[in-house]
């Protein structure tokens, strides 16, 4: 039995993950990029109604939690420290992505991440919805 069920496939030479509980995407990316560091940074295509652009990783202690070993990072996800609305921010902080393409329908809130956050991590975002 898998703890974090997701579909991982390659379509046109692009690795694709589809999952119901979004927070496990962060764990999938950790595993993938530990095995393939030469593929960094990558681009993220995020298809969802919501932006999932919360960022709860702004304090020194929260940022230091992202520099832990693989087992500790697993616990961060499994214990809901990484949630389904803030799983993209820690991936950006860890340098996994430099471009985020949002395909989202939500229009009752700000679009994606703040410019300050994007500039801090040298990331560009695109509203493709």
N, C-alpha and C positions, 0 to 999 in steps of 0.2 A: 504494500500500500504506500502510495506517495504522500508525503506530508504537504507538498505544494504542487497540486496537479496543474499542469500547463501543457500546451502543445508547443513543441519546438520543432520547427521545420525550416528548410531552406527553399526559398522561392526566388528564382532568377538570381542565384548567388547571394541572396540576402537572407540573413538569419531572422526568423520571425517567431515571436512568442505570443501566444494568445492565452489569456487566463481570466478567471472570474474574480479571484481575490487579488487585486492589483498589487498589494504590498509585496507579494512574492516575486514580482518582476525584478525588484531590487536584488533579491537573492539570486535569481537566474542570471542577471547581469554580472554579479560578483563572480559566480562560477565561470561564466563564459569568458570574461575579460582576464581572469587569472590564468586561464588556459591559452588565451589569445591576446596578449598585451600589445602585439603589433597591430591590432585592429582599432586601437584607440587614437584619437577620439572617434566616436561613431555618431551617426545621426539617429534621432528618435522620431518615429512617426507614431503619434499618440491619437488613437481613435476612441473617443468616449464622449458622452454627453457633457461631463464635467471636465474642467481644466486639470484637476488634481495637482495644482501648483501651490499648495500650502508649503511653507518652509518652517519647520520646527527645529531647524539646525542652525541657530544663530548665536547661541552662547558658546563659550570656550569648552564647557563640559560636553555639550551636545556635539560639537565638532570633533572633540577628542574621541568620542565614542565611535566615530566613523573610521578611526585609525587602528581599530582593534584587529585581532586575528580572525580568521574565517569562522571559527566556532562561535566567537562572541558576536560577530555580525549576524549569524544565524539566529542567535538568541534575541538580538534587537528586533528582528522581523517577527519571530514567533511570539514574542511577548508584547507585540503591538507598539513598540517604540517607533518603528517604521510602520506607518498606517497606509490605508489605501487612498488617502488624499494627499500624502506627502512623500511618496516613494520616489518621485522624479528628482526632487531637490538633492537628496543625498547622493544620487548617481551623478548629478552635475558637479557637486562638490568634490567627488572622488575623481572627476575628470573623464567619466565614461562618454559624455556627449558634448559636442560643441554646437550642435544645431538641433532645435526641437521644432517639429512640425505638428501643430495642434489641429486636429480635425474634430472640433467640438461644437455642440449646439447651444451650450449654456451662454446666455447673453445678459443675465441679471447680476453679473459681477465683473470685476476687472479681468482682462484677457491675459492669461498666463502669468509669468513671473514679473516682478518689478524690474525696471531698468537698472536699478542699483545692483540687484542680485546678478542679473545677466552680465553687467559690466565687470563685477568682481571676479567672475569665473570665465570671462571671455566667451560667452555663449550668445548665440542669436536664436530668436524664436520667430515663428511664422504662424499667423492665423490663417489656416487653410480651409476653415469651416464655412 
